[in-house]
Amino acid sequence: MSAKERDPDDQIRLDFASGVMASAAPGTDVVPAPGAVDAVLASARSGSGQRGKKVVRKDGAVSKSPKAQRGVKAAAGGERRRVTAAEMATKHREISVSEFFSKNRHLLGFDNPSKALLTTVKEGVDNSLDACEEAGILPEVRVEIHPEGDERFRVVIEDNGPGIVRKQVPKIFGSLLYGSKFHVLKQSRGQQGIGISAAGMYGLMTTGKSIRIISKTGPKKPGHLFELAMDTRNNQPQIHREEDFDWEKNHGTRVEITLQGTYKKGRHSVDGYLKQVAIANPHARILYLPPDGAAAGSSPEEVTQTGIDGAGGDVVVDGLIVHERVTKELPPEPIAIQPHPHGVELGYFLKMLQETQARQVTSFLQNEFSRVSARVAAGMLESAGLRPTTRPSKLSTPEAERLHKAMGEAKIMAPPTNCISPIGEGLLFKAIEEEVQADFHAAVTRPPAVYRGNPFQVEVGLAYGGNLPSDELVTLYRFANRVPLQYQQSACAITKAVLSIDWKKYQLSQSRGALPSGPMVLIIHIASVWVPFTSESKEAVAHYPEIVKEIRLALMEAGRKLGVHIRRVRREVDEHKKRSYIQKYIPHIGIALQEILALTDPEREQTVDTLTDVLEKSRKV
């Protein structure tokens, strides 16, 4: 049958099949989808004008309409409909920070159930310690973990801090990025205002239960109870319950979060975390009730030494694991400082120029930066070619860039260091001695240093020997602003610094690219106004050369102390070994000489004493 005599519908079917076959890969069998041919026929017949009409070409063949052609291509999987810019614009909407983190909670440390439980405890303990220290109160923090069904726990963190005023409670626990420390340059555990509210959000998402808060600000003031949820779309708190509460404590805060989690023992456990907190915060008393209890019914006399890796420190009293404070003195309170000229980026500098209340650029430099005197400010302005009386907000972008460059090139004193509060060499030594039973302890605190205009200080402590495992890699504990860092050890600058040390110089064995081996716990602490974490979850420190250098210097100083100890112990062992040889063999030599020389017993004993004295003197020489 010729194309002229063929039925139009048959022609469409034939063309459709040809199009499908042409789009298929060579050597494959193609079967049209059910109803695809009927859809093409309906498309070819419908419409008006050109659409739906049969077109006879000059050769007499029947052609399809444009719509039929599109139908063939679409059914064959060739062409897709284009979306217009106007249609795409209707789908755009603003995303709140809480909505973002609810879908990306791994960025905040809630990757898996076991990590989520630890992160929740961490955020609550950090808030409690910060609040107590800021109020000048010796911290006493109680942590309880109550199992509530399969992989579900109720976490309770209670402190003796100053409490929270009533109107602030919903914002603190029901909104992300609401805090008091983000814009302040002084050492603190929290920085972003995310932690505890993110833990409450995670609990709400995994169990549907609200976060419960009890707080009281004074003995003569009523306590208040809140039950809150978070509106993640708007990053706003939702108050489910609010009332006065008769609480026996004079002041403090109690937070309860029910969440999905997994409790486990070992390195990355809540138990191990709280033991590390006790080392970095020797002024704090920490009470802990694990899910399985802690030898319930034990009396204070029945002391169980558990400590880090089973090596001492904490006691069990009435079912609670108690980490007693080592000192009753609070650490020095950090003082907030202005940003240093060497640590301000151009974008932030432009923002400062627009927001300042200063009328002259010279007063702006002196009042809003640390270590900038009138002489230093005049030198910066001269280098930038600017007049001292110029209004900061009137500076053009090129002028601001010149001034910013002059600030970076100026010779300025390092920023003040009263904004950081290290543990201290003496207290760090006592804390390690309390928590880790070992034969040798050492601690080192480096002088303050600066990275990108931010002051920081490095401390190193170690414990060696005792019951610590000798055939394993050393245990490394990392701290930043007194907070233990639990994860991403290999990505941390602290670990990089440890790996860069040749530990064989200090009598430890070490494989290439690995931590040293031996019975040792190594503790490294960084205190800074702004710790450069690699992510929002604050699990690892970024690699800044200045930070790595200071850690290396502290490690080498502690390593020298360790090397002296190990060499002394080995000498003592060797000396004891040689003395035992003398005591073991000299009497036999005396008997042999007596038989050869026919010595009397007194002569034999005198000979043995003489030989012993000679050997002892020669060994000491």
C-alpha positions in Angstrom: 0.0 0.0 0.0 1.3 3.4 -1.0 1.6 6.4 1.4 -1.2 8.1 -0.6 -3.6 5.2 -0.1 -2.8 4.5 3.6 -5.3 5.6 6.3 -4.1 8.8 8.1 -4.3 7.1 11.5 -2.2 4.2 10.2 0.4 6.7 9.0 0.5 8.4 12.4 1.0 5.0 14.1 3.8 4.2 11.6 5.6 7.5 12.2 5.2 7.2 16.0 6.8 3.7 15.9 9.6 5.0 13.7 10.3 7.9 16.2 10.4 5.5 19.1 12.8 3.2 17.3 15.1 6.0 16.3 15.4 7.2 19.9 16.3 3.8 21.3 19.8 2.5 21.8 21.1 0.1 19.1 20.3 -3.5 19.7 17.5 -2.9 22.2 13.9 -4.0 22.0 11.5 -1.1 22.4 7.8 -1.5 23.4 5.7 1.7 23.5 4.1 2.5 26.8 0.5 1.4 27.2 -1.8 4.1 25.8 1.0 6.0 24.2 -0.3 5.5 20.6 -3.8 6.5 21.5 -2.5 9.6 23.2 -0.7 10.6 20.0 -3.8 10.0 17.9 -6.0 12.1 20.2 -3.4 14.8 20.1 -3.3 14.8 16.4 -7.1 14.9 16.0 -7.7 17.7 18.6 -7.3 21.5 18.3 -8.2 24.0 15.7 -6.6 25.6 12.7 -3.3 23.9 12.0 -3.6 21.7 15.0 -5.4 18.4 14.4 -5.4 18.8 10.5 -3.8 16.4 8.1 -1.3 18.0 5.8 -0.6 16.5 2.3 3.0 17.0 1.2 4.0 17.4 -2.5 5.0 13.8 -2.6 1.4 12.8 -1.6 2.4 11.6 1.9 0.2 12.6 4.9 2.1 14.8 7.4 1.1 15.4 11.1 0.2 18.6 12.8 2.8 20.4 15.0 0.9 19.2 18.2 1.0 15.6 16.9 4.7 15.9 16.3 5.2 17.2 19.9 3.1 14.3 21.1 5.3 11.8 19.3 8.5 13.3 20.7 7.1 13.5 24.3 5.8 9.9 24.2 9.2 8.8 22.8 10.9 10.5 25.7 12.6 13.1 23.6 11.3 16.6 24.6 10.3 18.0 28.0 8.1 21.1 28.6 10.0 24.2 29.6 9.2 26.0 32.8 9.0 29.8 32.5 10.8 32.2 34.8 7.4 33.4 36.1 6.4 29.9 37.1 9.8 29.4 38.8 9.3 32.7 40.7 6.1 31.5 42.2 8.0 28.6 43.9 10.5 30.8 45.7 10.1 31.5 49.4 12.3 32.5 52.3 13.6 29.7 54.5 14.1 30.3 58.2 17.2 29.2 60.0 15.3 26.7 62.1 13.7 25.2 59.0 17.1 24.8 57.4 18.6 23.1 60.4 15.6 20.8 61.0 16.4 19.3 57.6 20.2 19.5 58.0 20.5 18.6 61.7 23.7 16.7 61.1 25.4 20.1 60.8 24.6 20.6 64.5 25.8 17.2 65.8 22.6 15.2 65.5 23.8 12.7 62.9 22.7 9.5 64.6 20.9 8.5 67.9 24.0 7.9 70.0 25.6 11.2 68.9 22.3 13.0 69.4 22.1 11.9 73.1 25.7 13.1 73.8 25.2 16.4 71.9 22.1 17.2 74.0 24.0 16.6 77.2 26.9 18.7 76.0 24.7 21.7 75.1 22.9 21.6 78.4 26.1 21.3 80.5 27.8 24.1 78.5 24.9 26.5 79.2 24.9 25.6 82.9 28.6 26.2 83.3 28.6 29.4 81.4 25.7 30.8 83.4 27.2 29.9 86.8 30.6 31.3 86.0 29.1 34.6 84.6 27.1 35.0 87.8 30.1 34.2 90.0 28.6 30.9 91.4 30.6 27.7 91.9 28.9 25.4 89.4 27.0 22.3 90.5 25.5 20.5 87.5 23.3 17.4 87.7 22.8 15.3 84.6 20.2 12.5 84.5 19.3 10.1 81.7 16.0 8.2 82.1 15.1 5.5 79.6 11.5 5.8 78.3 10.9 2.9 76.0 12.8 1.7 72.9 15.6 4.1 72.1 13.9 6.9 73.8 15.4 8.9 76.7 14.5 11.8 78.9 17.6 14.0 79.5 17.6 16.2 82.6 20.2 19.0 83.2 19.9 20.9 86.4 22.2 23.6 87.7 22.5 26.1 90.6 23.0 29.1 88.3 21.4 32.5 88.4 18.2 31.3 86.6 16.5 32.9 83.6 14.0 35.7 83.7 10.5 34.7 82.7 10.2 36.6 79.5 13.5 35.3 78.1 12.8 31.6 78.5 10.7 31.0 75.3 13.3 32.8 73.1 16.3 31.0 74.6 14.8 27.5 74.2 12.4 28.0 71.3 14.5 30.0 68.7 17.7 29.3 67.0 20.5 32.0 66.8 19.2 33.7 69.9 22.0 34.4 72.4 24.2 36.9 74.1 27.7 35.8 73.1 27.9 36.0 69.3 29.0 39.7 69.1 31.1 39.6 72.3 34.9 39.0 72.0 35.6 37.0 75.2 36.1 33.4 76.0 32.9 31.4 76.4 31.6 27.9 75.7 28.7 28.9 73.6 29.0 31.2 70.6 26.1 31.0 68.2 22.9 30.7 70.3 22.0 27.4 68.6 22.9 24.6 70.9 20.2 23.9 73.5 17.3 25.1 71.3 18.6 22.8 68.6 18.5 19.9 71.1 14.9 20.8 71.9 14.0 20.9 68.2 15.6 17.5 67.7 13.6 16.1 70.6 10.4 17.5 69.2 11.1 16.1 65.7 11.9 12.6 67.0 9.4 12.1 69.8 6.8 14.9 69.4 7.4 16.0 73.0 7.9 19.6 74.1 11.0 20.8 76.0 10.3 21.4 79.7 12.0 24.2 81.6 11.9 25.2 85.3 13.8 28.3 86.4 14.1 30.5 89.4 16.1 33.7 89.8 16.1 34.1 93.6 14.9 32.7 96.9 12.2 35.3 97.3 11.0 35.0 93.7 8.6 32.5 92.3 9.8 29.8 90.0 8.3 29.4 86.5 7.6 26.4 84.4 7.4 26.3 80.6 6.6 23.6 78.1 7.8 24.8 74.7 7.9 23.7 71.1 9.5 25.4 68.1 7.7 26.7 65.0 10.5 25.8 62.5 8.8 27.6 59.7 9.1 31.0 61.5 11.9 30.2 64.0 9.5 31.2 66.9 8.7 29.5 70.2 5.3 27.9 70.7 4.3 28.0 74.4 2.2 25.0 75.4 2.3 25.6 79.1 3.3 28.5 81.3 2.7 28.8 85.1 4.3 29.5 88.4 6.1 26.7 90.0 7.0 26.1 93.7 10.6 24.9 93.5 12.7 24.1 96.5 16.0 25.5 95.0 16.9 29.1 95.8 18.0 29.7 92.2 18.9 27.7 89.1 17.5 26.1 85.9 16.2 22.6 85.1 15.8 21.5 81.5 14.1 18.3 80.4 14.3 17.0 76.8 12.8 13.8 75.6 14.5 12.5 72.5 15.3 9.4 70.4 18.7 8.2 71.2 21.1 5.4 71.9 23.0 5.0 75.1 26.4 3.3 75.0 29.6 3.0 77.0 33.1 3.7 75.7 35.0 6.6 74.3 32.1 8.6 72.8 29.7 8.2 75.7 28.0 10.5 78.0 30.0 8.9 80.9 33.3 9.6 79.2 32.3 13.1 78.2 31.4 14.2 81.8 34.7 12.8 83.0 36.5 15.0 80.5 34.3 18.0 81.6 35.6 17.5 85.1 39.2 17.7 83.9 38.7 21.0 82.0 36.5 22.5 84.8 38.2 21.6 88.1 36.0 24.2 89.9 32.8 22.4 89.0 31.0 19.6 90.8 29.2 17.2 88.5 26.6 14.6 89.5 25.5 12.0 87.0 22.7 9.4 86.9 23.2 7.1 83.9 20.3 5.1 82.4 21.3 1.9 84.1 21.9 3.5 87.5 25.3 3.8 89.2 25.5 1.1 91.9 22.3 2.3 93.5 22.4 2.2 97.2 26.2 2.7 97.5 27.3 4.7 100.6 30.0 7.4 100.6 32.4 4.8 102.1 31.8 2.4 99.2 33.9 4.4 96.8 34.2 3.1 93.2 37.2 4.5 91.3 36.2 4.7 87.7 37.8 7.8 86.2 38.9 8.0 82.5 39.2 4.6 81.0 38.9 3.0 84.4 41.8 5.0 85.8 40.5 6.8 88.9 38.8 10.0 89.9 35.0 9.9 90.5 33.0 8.3 93.3 29.6 6.7 93.5 27.3 8.1 96.2 23.6 7.1 96.6 23.4 5.9 93.0 25.0 9.0 91.5 28.4 9.3 89.9 30.0 12.3 91.5 33.0 14.3 90.1 34.1 16.5 93.0 35.6 19.9 92.4 39.3 20.2 92.8 39.3 23.9 93.7 36.7 26.2 95.3 38.0 29.2 93.3 36.3 30.3 90.2 38.5 31.0 87.1 39.2 34.6 86.4 36.3 36.2 84.6 37.2 37.0 80.9 36.8 40.7 79.9 35.2 41.5 76.6 37.6 43.3 74.2 37.2 45.3 71.0 38.3 43.6 67.7 41.9 43.9 66.8 42.8 45.8 63.5 44.7 42.7 62.2 41.7 40.4 62.6 38.9 42.4 60.8 37.9 41.5 57.2 37.0 44.2 54.7 33.2 43.4 54.6 32.9 43.6 58.4 35.0 46.8 58.4 32.6 48.4 55.9 29.7 47.5 58.1 31.4 49.0 61.1 32.0 52.3 59.2 28.3 52.6 58.5 27.0 51.6 62.0 29.5 53.6 64.2 28.3 56.6 66.2 31.8 58.2 65.9 31.8 61.5 64.0 35.5 61.4 63.0 37.4 58.4 61.5 40.2 59.0 64.0 37.9 58.5 67.0 36.3 55.6 65.3 39.7 53.8 65.1 40.6 54.5 68.7 37.2 53.7 70.3 36.2 50.6 68.3 39.4 48.7 68.0 41.8 47.4 70.6 45.4 48.6 70.8 44.9 51.7 68.6 46.2 54.9 70.1 46.0 58.4 68.7 49.5 58.0 67.3 48.7 54.6 65.7 45.5 56.0 64.2 47.2 59.0 62.7 49.8 56.7 61.1 47.1 54.5 59.5 45.2 57.6 58.2 48.4 59.0 56.8 49.2 55.7 55.0 45.7 55.6 53.6 45.8 59.3 52.5 42.7 60.2 54.6 41.9 63.2 56.8 41.4 62.5 60.5 38.2 64.6 60.6 36.4 62.6 57.8 33.1 61.1 58.9 33.4 57.3 58.8 30.0 56.8 57.1 31.1 59.2 54.3 34.1 57.1 53.3 33.9 55.7 49.8 34.6 52.0 49.2 38.1 52.7 47.6 38.9 54.9 50.6 37.7 52.3 53.1 39.8 49.7 51.2 42.9 51.8 51.6 42.3 52.3 55.3 41.7 48.6 55.8 45.0 47.8 54.0 46.8 50.4 56.1 45.4 48.8 59.3 46.7 45.4 58.3 50.2 46.7 57.6 50.5 48.8 60.7 52.7 47.7 63.6 50.3 47.3 66.5 50.6 45.6 69.9 49.0 42.2 70.3 45.4 42.3 71.7 45.0 42.1 75.5 44.8 38.6 77.0 42.4 39.2 79.9 39.6 38.2 77.5 40.6 34.5 77.9 40.7 32.3 80.9 42.9 29.2 80.7 42.6 26.3 83.1 46.1 27.1 84.5 49.1 24.8 84.8 48.6 24.0 88.5 44.9 23.3 88.3 45.2 21.2 85.1 47.9 19.1 86.9 45.6 18.6 89.9 42.6 17.7 87.7 44.5 15.1 85.7 45.9 13.7 88.9 42.4 13.4 90.3 40.8 11.9 87.2 43.6 9.7 85.8 45.6 7.3 88.0 49.1 7.0 86.6 52.7 7.0 87.6 53.6 10.4 86.1 51.6 13.6 85.5 52.6 16.8 83.7 51.0 20.1 82.6 52.1 23.0 80.5 50.5 26.4 79.8 51.9 28.4 76.9 52.0 32.2 76.9 49.1 33.8 75.0 49.5 34.1 71.2 47.4 35.6 68.3 45.8 34.3 65.1 44.1 36.8 62.8 43.9 39.3 65.6 42.3 36.9 68.0 44.2 36.0 71.2 44.4 32.4 72.2 46.3 30.2 74.6 47.3 26.5 74.5 47.6 24.1 77.4 48.8 20.5 77.4 48.5 17.9 80.1 49.5 14.2 80.2 49.4 11.1 82.4 51.7 8.2 81.8 52.0 4.7 83.2 50.0 3.1 85.9 47.1 0.9 84.7 46.8 2.6 81.4 47.1 0.2 78.4 50.7 0.0 77.1 50.0 -1.8 73.9 47.6 0.7 72.4 47.8 4.2 70.8 47.8 7.0 73.4 44.4 8.4 74.3 44.0 11.9 73.0 41.5 14.3 74.5 40.9 17.6 72.8 39.3 20.7 74.4 38.3 24.1 73.2 37.2 26.8 75.8 37.0 24.0 78.4 34.6 21.9 76.2 35.6 18.4 75.2 35.6 17.8 71.4 34.3 14.3 70.8 34.2 13.8 67.0 36.2 14.5 63.8 39.5 13.9 65.5 41.4 13.3 62.2 40.1 16.6 60.8 41.3 18.7 63.8 44.3 20.9 63.9 45.1 19.5 67.4 45.5 16.0 66.0 47.6 17.4 63.1 50.0 19.0 65.7 50.3 15.7 67.7 51.1 13.7 64.5 53.8 16.2 63.5 55.8 15.5 66.7 58.6 12.9 66.7 57.6 11.1 69.9 60.5 8.7 69.6 62.7 11.6 71.0 60.6 11.3 74.2 61.0 7.5 74.5 57.6 6.6 72.9 57.2 4.3 69.9 55.4 5.7 66.9 54.5 4.5 63.5 54.6 6.8 60.5 51.5 9.0 60.3 50.0 7.7 63.5 49.6 8.7 67.1 52.4 7.4 69.5 51.9 4.1 71.3 52.1 3.7 75.1 50.3 3.9 78.4 49.5 7.6 78.1 46.5 10.0 78.2 47.2 13.3 76.3 45.1 16.4 77.0 45.2 19.5 74.8 43.2 22.6 75.5 42.8 25.8 73.4 41.3 28.9 75.0 40.3 31.8 72.7 37.8 34.6 72.2 36.9 32.9 68.9 37.8 29.3 68.4 38.0 28.6 64.6 35.8 25.5 64.4 35.4 23.7 61.1 31.6 23.5 61.3 28.5 24.6 63.4 28.7 21.4 65.4 32.0 22.6 66.9 33.7 19.2 66.7 37.2 20.1 65.2 39.5 23.1 65.2 40.5 24.6 61.8 44.2 24.4 60.7 45.7 27.9 61.4 49.6 27.8 61.3 49.8 30.0 64.5 47.6 27.5 66.4 49.4 24.4 65.2 52.7 26.0 66.1 51.7 26.8 69.7 50.3 23.3 70.2 53.6 21.8 68.9 55.6 24.0 71.3 53.5 23.0 74.3 53.6 19.3 73.3 57.4 19.4 73.0 57.7 21.0 76.4 55.5 18.4 78.0 57.3 15.7 76.0 60.7 16.7 77.4 59.3 16.3 80.9 57.9 12.9 80.0 61.3 11.9 78.4 63.1 12.8 81.6 60.7 10.6 83.6 60.9 7.6 81.3 64.7 7.7 81.1 64.9 8.0 84.9 62.6 5.0 85.4 64.6 2.9 82.9 67.8 3.8 84.7 66.3 2.7 88.0 65.1 -0.5 86.5 68.5 -1.2 84.9 70.2 -0.4 88.2 67.9 -2.7 90.1 68.6 -5.4 87.6 72.4 -5.0 87.9 72.2 -5.0 91.7 70.2 -8.2 91.6 73.0 -9.8 89.5 75.6 -8.8 92.1 73.5 -10.1 95.0 72.8 -13.3 93.0 76.3 -14.3 91.7 78.9 -12.8 94.2 78.1 -15.3 97.0 78.8 -18.2 94.5 82.0 -16.6 93.5 83.0 -16.4 97.1 82.4 -20.1 97.6 84.4 -21.0 94.5 87.4 -18.8 95.8 87.1 -20.4 99.2 87.5 -23.9 97.6 90.4 -22.8 95.4 92.3 -20.7 97.9 91.3 -22.7 101.0 89.9 -19.6 102.7 88.2 -19.7 106.0 84.5 -18.7 106.4 85.4 -15.2 107.7 87.9 -14.7 104.9 85.3 -15.8 102.4 82.7 -13.4 103.8 85.3 -10.6 103.7 86.1 -11.4 100.1 82.4 -11.3 99.1 82.0 -7.9 100.8 85.1 -6.5 99.1 84.0 -7.7 95.7 80.5 -6.3 96.2 81.9 -2.9 97.2 84.2 -2.8 94.2 81.4 -3.7 91.8 79.0 -1.2 93.3 81.6 1.6 93.0 82.5 0.7 89.4 78.8 0.5 88.4 78.1 4.0 89.8 81.2 5.4 88.0 
